[in-house]
Amino acid sequence: MSVKGLGERNRPPDHVAPLVALLEAQADALQAQADVLRAQARALVGVSLAPAPAAAAAPLATKSELAHALDCSIATIDRMVRDGMPYVRVGKTKRFDVGACRAWCESRVTAPAPAPAPAPRPPVSLAGVRRLSGGGR
């Protein structure tokens, strides 16, 4: 009896071989059922279940291109990345979707806090103050 994927040296004991064969047969049956279900779903939907091709995505920008697009410095881009701005790692560099970064920035804009009202001044008492000039006498 042959067991798929196992070499002669790694062959299971003889008492396990029937169980392995049964499990392989069940896996094959499940795969066949999955194929039938996919075909039925395609017939109902009328299209393939393969993922749709992605629309032409905007090219990803470098850090300096993003800084230019957002009219800010590269140091500001670094700070925003630390604060959670989305990026995609391409190799060792970070690339940015300008639209997603703009949306992220707009989501963080808050209304400015109203200026605090000035504290009321206590009334000034002039009791005990002496006039120094004659006041035009």
GINORKA-V677504 format. One record per residue. PHI is phi in whole degrees, -180 to 180 (* if undefined). NEAR is the number of other ideal C-beta (glycine too) atoms within 10 Angstrom. Layout:
phi->PHI near->NEAR
phi->PHI near->NEAR
//
This chain:
phi->* near->9
phi->-104 near->8
phi->-112 near->14
phi->-62 near->8
phi->78 near->6
phi->-113 near->11
phi->-77 near->7
phi->-59 near->6
phi->-71 near->5
phi->-96 near->8
phi->-65 near->14
phi->-70 near->12
phi->-59 near->6
phi->-61 near->8
phi->-73 near->7
phi->-93 near->11
phi->-57 near->14
phi->-63 near->10
phi->-66 near->10
phi->-62 near->15
phi->-64 near->14
phi->-64 near->10
phi->-64 near->10
phi->-65 near->13
phi->-65 near->10
phi->-65 near->10
phi->-62 near->11
phi->-63 near->10
phi->-65 near->10
phi->-64 near->10
phi->-63 near->10
phi->-64 near->10
phi->-64 near->10
phi->-63 near->10
phi->-63 near->10
phi->-64 near->10
phi->-63 near->10
phi->-62 near->12
phi->-64 near->11
phi->-65 near->10
phi->-64 near->12
phi->-61 near->13
phi->-65 near->8
phi->-71 near->8
phi->-80 near->9
phi->87 near->6
phi->-138 near->9
phi->-75 near->10
phi->-87 near->9
phi->-68 near->7
phi->-61 near->6
phi->-68 near->7
phi->-64 near->6
phi->-69 near->6
phi->-66 near->6
phi->-60 near->6
phi->-79 near->8
phi->-66 near->10
phi->-65 near->9
phi->-79 near->17
phi->-97 near->19
phi->-78 near->15
phi->-61 near->16
phi->-70 near->11
phi->-66 near->15
phi->-67 near->25
phi->-60 near->19
phi->-67 near->13
phi->-66 near->14
phi->-93 near->18
phi->56 near->7
phi->-145 near->14
phi->-88 near->11
phi->-66 near->13
phi->-63 near->9
phi->-67 near->13
phi->-62 near->22
phi->-59 near->14
phi->-65 near->12
phi->-67 near->21
phi->-64 near->16
phi->-63 near->8
phi->-83 near->9
phi->116 near->9
phi->-62 near->19
phi->-71 near->13
phi->-152 near->21
phi->-121 near->11
phi->-87 near->8
phi->-118 near->10
phi->67 near->6
phi->-97 near->5
phi->-102 near->11
phi->-99 near->19
phi->-120 near->16
phi->-130 near->24
phi->-88 near->18
phi->-60 near->16
phi->-62 near->11
phi->-66 near->15
phi->-69 near->20
phi->-63 near->13
phi->-62 near->12
phi->-63 near->17
phi->-63 near->13
phi->-66 near->8
phi->-70 near->8
phi->-94 near->11
phi->-73 near->7
phi->-120 near->6
phi->-67 near->5
phi->-64 near->6
phi->-69 near->6
phi->-65 near->6
phi->-65 near->6
phi->-66 near->6
phi->-68 near->6
phi->-64 near->6
phi->-68 near->6
phi->-66 near->6
phi->-86 near->6
phi->-68 near->6
phi->-63 near->6
phi->-96 near->6
phi->-95 near->7
phi->-99 near->8
phi->-65 near->4
phi->85 near->5
phi->-96 near->8
phi->-100 near->5
phi->-78 near->7
phi->-93 near->6
phi->-111 near->6
phi->-79 near->6
phi->72 near->6
phi->81 near->4
phi->-76 near->4
//
